[in-house]
Structures are given as structure tokens and as C-alpha cells.
């Protein structure tokens, strides 16, 4: 029994509680289920009722979240904290989409919407949970960035810009959290099997004027790739590789600031380190 003025210690379940966003498919769906199997209390988010129901069917506590809707972010955090008694061990910011298209063809509104979902919403959710983690003296913040946040390629300007922004903002926060017991890590995957390419097709068709673009010929090849679900490569692993990095970031006593995942991503980091900038960008241009 707690003495006057003494708070009750959190349960083991509360110490291993995590919010996983973007859990409808791909990385988020895999990580939510894998963490659940490992004993974590997982609060997963999705936008579609069918995806929420699928998560619940697997014993995962699932909630609606759209990063573009501030009310949904606040409601998620309130609901989670009510269920945990006001504690939260970890946040995995993962939900995002990729707006394809050359920079000169991007309407400003398309870029704003990309940032609302991939950047501002992440910041909003993170700011909601940081005070909780500071009060309890521990926590893990893990953000699923991208190799494109370190090494951009053609026709991915909106997505690359949002990931560059995540990198810069969250690395500053990592330094500001020093000594708080709250650790922050960035996972930077290269190509991983997911629906992000096929999901990007709708955004491409909505916002890019293909027929009147100087990049029309390139876009036709991009459209064929998107309709096929993205590039196919033996170097394109499943989301389990991200889960492995996430586990380390969550459980290690000294989590890394960066987890570069997949062979192409690691090659990109090495090339960025050793090549002159002009040569690097010529190589990256051929990857688009």
C-alpha cells in the first residue's frame, strides 16, 4: 500500500505500452502485431473502420487517427492515457504517405497536405506525449523516417522534404531531451515491401498534371511502376527489418540516434559520405 504522497508504481504492462501509428498495412501493421506478440500493450491507429476492426480482431487496442486532424490526435492521447492510468512507455510515429511528382509540378496545397500528414501531425502527437514521459522519467520516441530524408531522389520532392523536416526537428528534440530519461531515435528505411507506392498513385493522379508536364515521358514510367505496386527487387525486404530496428530502439539501454535499414539505404549513406556532391546527385538521379 502506498504511503501518503507516494505514487503507485506503474505495472509491467504500463511500462511496455506503445502507440503505433499507420497500422493499417505495411510497416505499422507488422510492427503492431509483432510487438503485441512480444508482450507489449499496443495502441494502434488507422483511418479506415475496416482496418481498425482487423487490428481489434487480433487483440490490439485500435483507434482512429488522421494526422491532419488535430482533434483526432488529442482524442487518441486522452483515450490511451485513460486506459493506462496516465503513463506511456513509447511512441512509434509511422503513419505517412508519399506524394510523387516533380517539384515544379507540385501544387502548393499538395505540399501543404503532405506536411500536415508527414510532419506537423507527427510533431503534434509527439508534443502530447513528451510531458507524460518527462513526468514518469522514462520513454522512447521512435520516428520512421526514410533514406530519402538523408539522400533525396527525383520526383520524390514532397516526401523527401517532409522526411528532411522530421530529421531536423527530431534530432534537435533528441538533444533537448538529454538527461530526461526519454530517448529519441530515427529509423531510415530504404525500399521495404508496403503499400506506400500503390497508395501514392491516388495522390499522383489527384495533384499532378501529367499530360501538360515537361516530365510527361518520365511520369508514364512512374505510373506503370506505381500501378504495379512499386519497384520489385530482391533487395526489397519485408517490414520485419524495421521491426528489428524498432525493438533495439525500444529496449536498448543506449538506443541509437539513427537506424539505417535495408541494403540500398546503407549504400546510399556510404555514397553520401564518400562521393563529391555532384557525383552523388548524378547517382541518385538514376535511382528515380
N, C-alpha and C positions, 0 to 999 in steps of 0.2 A: 504494500500500500504506500502511495506517495505521501511524503511529509508535506506540511504547508509550504507553499512556494516552490515545490519541486514538480516538474512536469513529468508526465508518464513517458517512458522511453518508447520510441516507435517500434512496432512489430517488425519481424523479419520481412513480412510481405510489404510493409510500407517502405522499408529500406531498399526493396527491389521493385519499386513501381516506376513505370516509364510511360510517357506519351510518345506514340509513334504516328507521325502524320503521313498522309498519302499512302494509306494501306490498302487501297482498292486493288492494286496489282503490282507486279514487278518487285522492286527492292523493298518497299514498305510492307507489302503483303507477306513476303517471305520472312522478313525480319520480325514482324509482329508475331507470326506463328512460331518461329524458331525460339524467340525469347520466351513466349508462353510455355513452350515445351521444356525450357531450361529453368522454369520456376519463377519467372518474372510475372508480376501483375501488370498486364499490358492494357493500356488505354489507347486504342487505335482509332484513327479518323479516316473518313471518306466522305464523299459528297452525295453519292447515289444511294437511295434506300436499299437497293438490291445488294450493294457491296457491304453496307453496314450489316444487313441481315446475314450475309455469308460469314462475316467475322464473328458475329454473335453465335452462329451455329457451331463455330469452333471453340466456343468458350471464352472469347475475347470480349472485353467491355468496349463497345464501339460507339462512336459519337459522330454527329455531323460537324464538319469543319470546312469552310471555304476561306482561305487566307485573305481573300478580297473583301470579306465581311467581318468588320471588327466585332460586331455583336456575337458572331459565332465563336470567335476566339475567346472572348470574355466568358461566354456561356460554357465552353469546354473546360476552361480552367476552374470555374466555380464548381462544375459537376464533379470533376476529378478530385479536387480538394475536399469536397464534401464526403466523398467516398473513402478517402484515405485519412481523414481526420486532420487535414491541413498540411500533409507532407508530400513530397515528391522527390524521388531519387534521381530521375533522369528525363531528359527530353531529347528526342531524335527528330529534328527538323528534316523532313524528307520530301514532302509533297511539292511538286513543281510541274511545269510543262515547258516545252521548248517551242518558241515561235521562230520558224525558219524564215529566211528571206535576206536578201542583200540589204545593207544598212540604208542605201539610198532609196530603197523601195518600202521601207518601214514607215507606216503612218505613225505619227507621234502617239496617238491613242493606243496603238498596238504595243508600243514600247512601254507606255504607262501601265497598261494592263499586265504586261509581263513582269514588271517590277512590283506591282501590287501583290501578285501571287508568289513570286520567287524571292522577294526581298523585304518589302515593307511588312507583309504578313508574318514572315519569319521573325523580324525584329519585334513586332507587336507581341507575338506569343512568347518569345524569349524574355521580354521585359516583364511579362506577367508572372513567370516562374522564378526568375532570379531572386526576388525578395524572399520567396519561400525557402529557397536553397540557402541563402545567406543566413536566415534566421536559424535554420536547423544545423548549419555549419558544414554541410556537405551537399554535393550534387554533381551531375555530369550533364554537360550540354554538348551534343554532337550534331553537327550540321553536314548533311550530304551535299557537298559542293560538286565539283566536276573538274576534270582535267582541263576543260575549256575555260575554267576560271583562272588557270595558270598559263595556258597556251591556246589562244583563240584561233579559229579557222573560218574560212569564207562561209557566208550565208548563215552563220550562227551568231550574228552580232548581238541580237536581243538577249538570247540565252547566255552567251558569254559575258555580256555586260552585267547581267543580274548576278552571275556567279562571281565575277571580279568584285562586285559590290559586297557580296556576302563575305568573301575572303577578307577584304579590307576592314569591314565593320567588325567582324567577329574576332579577328586577330587583335584588334585594339581592345575589345572586351576581354579577351583572354589575359592580356596584361593587367587590365584593371581589376580582374578577379583574383589576382595573385595574393595568397595568404588567407583567402576566404574559405578554403576548403571546397570551392566549386571549380571544377576543371572543364575546359572547353577544347574540343577537337574538331577538325575538319577532315572529312573523308572526300577524296578526289578520285572518283572512278573514271576510267575510260569507258569504252563501249561495253555495256552489260545487257544481257537479254531482258527486255522490258517492253512496255507499250509506249514509251515516250516518243519514239519515232512515228508510230502509226497515229498516236494521239495528236501529234503536231500537224498532221495533214489537214485537219479541220481548221486550225488557226492559219495555216498557209493559204488555204483557199479563201478564207474569210478576209484576210488583210493584205494579200499581195496581188497586184495586178500583173499577172503572168504575161498576158498577151502583149502588153504595151511596155514591157521592161527590156532594157538592153541585155538583160541576163536570161532572156526567154529560152535560149537553147540549153543553158545550164539548168534552168528550172525544170525543163522536161525530164532530164535525167534524175533530178532530185525527186520529182513527183513519182516517177517509176519506183524509186527506192523506197519512198515513204509508203506507197500503196502496197509494197511487198513487205512492210513491217520493219524497214531499216536495213542496214548492211548485214550481210551474213559473213562470218569469219570464224575460223577455228580459234582465233584469239579473243572471241567474244564469249566470256564465261557467263554462268548464271549468277543470280543475286546472292548466292551463298558467299561469294568472295567479299561482298560488302558486309555481310553479317559477321564474318570473321574479324574484320577491322572494327566493326561496331562493338563486338564483345571485348576486344582489347581496350578500346576507349572507355568502356563502361566499368571494366573490372580491374584494370592495371593500376597499381599504386602510382605509376608515373605515365599517364596517358600521353601520347604524342600530340603535338600540335597538328601534324599532317599525316594522313594515311593515303598514300598514292596507291590505287588499286587497279589491277589489270596490266598486262604486258605493254600494250600501246601507251598507256598513261605513263608508265615508268620510263619508256623510251622517250616520250615527249619531254619529261623532266630532265633527262640526261642531255638530250639535244639542246634544250634551252640553256643548260649550264655550259656546254662546250662549243656551241656554234656561234659565230657572229650573228647579230640580229638579222641582217639582210638575208643570210643563208637560211636561218631558222624559218623566217616567214615564207621563203620560197618552198621549203619542205612542207610546212603546214598548209600552204595553199593547195598542194597536190592531194591533201587528205580530205578535202571537202567533197 
